[in-house]
Amino acid sequence: MDLPLTFMNSSALLLTLNAGSSSLKFGVYETSPGLTLVASGQVHRIGGDSALTVKLLAAANRQPPEGQAQESQALGTVSHDGAVDAILNWLRQRIDGRRVAAVSHRVVHGGPTLAAPICLDAAALECLAQWVPLAPLHQPFNLAGIEAARLAFPDAVQVACFDTAFHRQRGFVADAFALPRHFYEAGIRRYGFHGLSYEYIASRLKQDHADLFGGKVVVAHLGNGASMCALRQGRSVASTMGFSALDGLPMGTRCGQLDPGVLLYLMEHEHMDAAALRELLYHESGLKGLSGLSHDVRELSASANPHAREALDYFAYRCRREIGGLAACLEGMDGLVFTAGIGENSAEVRAMILAGMDWLGIEWDARANTQHAPVISAPASRVRVLVIPTDEERMLAEHACRLLGL
């Protein structure tokens, strides 16, 4: 379907690229007057039956006309590189000579020093490449996306925004491992991830729930990649992910918290080398490994296989355990926020997590939860429970605008 480009006026465009472990999202923004989202989309199911979906938004109200301005394109099985190519090809066909002023990229790892967005040059890219071993499921695709965008839009400024940056102001005890000190100085520490998502949720709390923003909140970013973060007055105090994106909660295909003795055993007795362990921990574990069926919560929820139920039970159990731990770090808790794909869309998983949490002051409304209401706690609940859709793309765009003065 050849859709009309209602958003093409004279202002410069800003593009955002957000590569996850199984999807690649993008946004197109006009930068004047104000920052306005005019198109968004993503490539779903990278590595499987992939598809590109796009939504065009009317500039006047940022909503598509009823039944119009949306399209989907089957891609077959594509890699992350193929997903980037599909998005950039779509854009080149649609921008009709418009100037792309900047491309803002989500980069998962900024190391111990990069705590704010930067403009990218050759030296910066070389610096980011050194963190590939710490985020092998994301960093290579982030860097590949940057290179593809540089080739597609050579006159645009390339900006990197880091998922680790939001957590960089935390203290030593939140970041350190109990290893000899020189490892910490060498950068082996707890970094925390999903920072752009947590930063967006903090901004929404400040705007819509000022009392919670000023208090103690646990945010549950539950998607194919999953983590939680403790916020005090909108700032990160502690998070479940650590040195890499493997730690903490079980995820779609990642193991979550694991006794390091298991790795020693696998190396010594199962003769697994680093490559085999990486494949196991990043690609064959989590919900996929526990169920033996799928990493997709929707498929597991619909399955009659008892292993599917056990995988979801384990996920919910670990979520409850981490909520309790983060509440201890905060010395109390005023709010709990669910966000990201599972957190926003699975009423079943939210119910499984909230069951039995009354000891923490959480009373939840089953009907509100089933209806995906913005507030799913009961009126008498001491802890307010919210469902807030995250918007990492918006944070990418806002950071680029501030950095470049657009």
Residue, then its C-alpha position, 0 to 999 in steps of 0.5 A: m500500500d502506497l501511503p501518503l506522507t502527511f508529515m513531510n514539511s520543511s523541518a529537518l528530520l531526526l531518526t532513532l534506531n533501537a536495537g534489542s535482542s529480537s527486534l529493531k525499533f525506529g522512530v522518525y521525528e520532525t524537530s520544528p516546531g517542537l519534537t513531533l513523532v511522525a512515523s514509528g515502526q519495528v522489525h519483529r522476530i529477528g532471526g525468525d519469521s521477520a516482518l517490518t511494521v510501520k505507522l505513519l502519524a498525522a502531524a496535527n494530532r499524532q494519530p493515524p487516520e482510522g484504518q489508514a497510514q499503517e503497513s506491514q511487510a514480510l521480510g522472511t528470516v533476517s538478521h539484525d543487519g537485514a533489519v537495519d537495511a529494511i528500515l533504511n530502505w523504507l526511509r530512503q523511499r519515503i523521505d523524498g529528499r528531506r534532510v536527516a539532521a541526526v540519527s540517535h542510536r541506543v547503544v547498550h554499553g557505555g563502559p565505566t566512563l560514558a554517562a551522557p549522550i555523545c556525538l560519534d566519530a571514529a575514536a568514539l566508535e573504537c572506544l565502544a567496540q571494546w565493550v562488545p564482549l560485555a554485551p555480545l547480544h546487543q553491542p555488535f548490532n548497535l555498532a552495525g546500525i551506526e555504520a549503516a546509518r552513516l552510509a545511508f545519511p552521510d551528512a547526518v550527525q550520529v548520536a549514541c545514548f547509553d543504556t548504562a548511563f542512567h545507573r552511573q551515579r550509583g555508589f560503590v556498594a551498588d556497583a562493586f563485586a566482592l573481588p580483588r579491588h583491581f578488577y573493579e578499577a579495570g571496569i569489572r563492576r555492576y553496570g545496570f542496563h535498560g537505562l533509557s527505559y528507566e529514564y523515560i519512566a522516571s520522567r513520566l512519574k515526574q509528570d503524572h505522579a509527582d508524589l511517587f517520583g519523589g519517593k521509592v519506586v521499583v520499575a519492572h522492565l519485563g520483555n524478552g530482556a528483563s530487569m528491575c530498577a530501584l528509583r529514589q527520587g527518580r534516580s537509580v539506586a540499584s538494579t538487577m542486571g550487573f556486569s552483563a545483560l545476563d544477570g538478575l531476572p530470567m529472560g526470553t533466552r538468557c539465564g538470569q542470576l546463576d551460581p558461578g560454580v555452575l560455570l566452573y562445573l560445566m567447563e571442568h566436567e562438560h568440557m564447555d569452552a567460552a563459545a559454548l557457554r556464551e551460546l548456552l547462557y545467551h541463546e538457549s536458557g531463560l524461558k526457552g530453556l526452562s520450557g523447552l518450547s519457546h521464549d515467547v510468553r504468549e506461546l507459553s501462556a497458551s500451551a498445555n505443556p506443564h514445562a511451559r507453566e513451570a517456566l512462567d512460575y519460575f519467572a514470576y518467582r524470581c520477579r517477586r524475589e527481586i522486588g523484595g530485594l530492591a525494596a530492601c535497598l530502598e528501605g521501603m517502597d511507595g510504588l511499583v511500575f510494570t513496563a515493556g512488552i510483558g509488563e505492559n501486555s501480559a495481565e496473567v504474568r502481572a497477576m502471577i507476580l503480584a500474588g502474595m505480595d500483600w506483606l509488602g503493602i501491595e493490594w491489587d485490583a484483578r479487574a483493573n489488571t485484566q483491563h490493562a488499566p494504568v493503575i492496577s492497585a486497589p484504592a486501599s493499597r499502600v503501594r501504588v501499582l502502575v502500568i506505564p508504556t515505555d518509550e526509549e525512542r522518545m528518550l533517544a530523540e530528546h537526548a539528541c535534540r538537547l545535545l545538538g540544539l535542534 
